[in-house]
């Protein structure tokens, strides 16, 4: 994935977290403290200076807020697409193996089957999964 796009996405997630906190009458500093991070760290994420936000941090903050992490991430992604457009295959760096539906560089140990598993499964039971575009 393009690092700039990934950092932008992390920023949008942080902005969604802070907006949710404010809707609930909570300050960003209080959200940070209750989520186990320093307020400056959250501020850095919001301003695009914090790098990628760990999933565990997003989960803790969502649980503090009573937010569904999936819904919050979906809102952040919708804002990213609105502002930066859809990602192209060239931007993601993924290569789709025709008819298999999985990138040819699926990391070992990932929950999605890799290309060898996808090929074996496709031969026995039909397509291995949805095609990536």
N, C-alpha and C positions, 0 to 999 in steps of 0.2 A: 504494500500500500504506500502511496505517496506520503512521506513523513509530514509534509505541510498540511495535507488533508487530514491526516490522523490527529495532528496537534489541534487543528481547527475543530475537529469533532469533539475532542476532549474539552475544549473551551465551551462549545455549545452545551455539553453535558453539565459542566460547572454552572453555566448561566441558568440552565433549567433548574438545577438544585437550589441555587440562590433565589430564583423567582418563586419556587415552591415554598421555600422558607418564609419569604416576605409575605406571600399570600396567607400564611398561617400566623403572621405576627412575630416571626422569629428573625433575629438579625443573622447576617452571614457569619459573624464571629461566633455566635451561639451555636449555629449549625456546625461550624468547624470544630468547636470544642466538644460537642456531643458526639461528633463522628470520629473523634480521635486524631484530628489534624490541627496544625497551627493555623490561625486565621490568615497569616501571610501566605501559607501554602494554598489555601482556597482562593485567595485573591490572585495569586500567580496563575492558577488554573483559569480563572475568569478572564484574566487579561492575556491569556495565550502564552504565558511564560513558564508554565509548569510542566511541560512535556505531556506525556500520556498519563491520564489518571488511571490508577489501578482499579480493576473491577471490584476488588474487595472494598476500596474506599467508596465507590459508587453505591455498592450494596449497603454498607453501613449508613451512609447519608440517607439513602432511600428509606431504610428501616427507621431511622430517627424521625423522618418526616411522615412515615406511614404511606409512602409513595410506592406504587408498583414500578420496580426498576425497568421492566420492559416498556411500559407506557412512557416513562421519562426518557429513556433512550430513543424511543420512536419519535417523540417530539423533538429531541435534539437532532436526530437524523433528518427529519423533515425540514428543520431550519437550515441545516447544512446544505441539503439539496436545493432548497429555495435560493440560498445565497451563492453557492458554488457550482450548482448543477450536478447531474448524475455522474457517477464515476464511470470511466470507460475501462475496458479490459486492459488497455495500455497503462492506465493510472494505477490499477490494482497490482499489476505484475503477475497476475494469475493466467494460466493457460488452461483452457477447457479442452478436454479430450472428447472429440466428437462422439455423441451418443452415450457417454458415460455419466455426465452430469457432475463430475468432481474435478477439481483442479489437479493437474499432474504433479503438484508439489505439496500435497497434503502432508503435514508433519507427522512423523511417527508418533503413535500413541494418541492421535487425535480421535475424538468420538466419531468422526465421519470416516467411512472406509476409504482407504487410499486407492490409487488407480488399479493395483493388482487385485485387491479385493473386489473393487467395482467391476472389473472385467470378469472375474469368476462368477460373481452374483448375476451379472447381466446375462451371462450364458445360460444360467439355470432358471432364473426367475423373472426375466424381463429387465427393464431399465433399473439402474442402481439408485436413481434419485432424480430430482428436478434439475433441468439444465440451468447452468449459470449464464447470465447474459452480460 
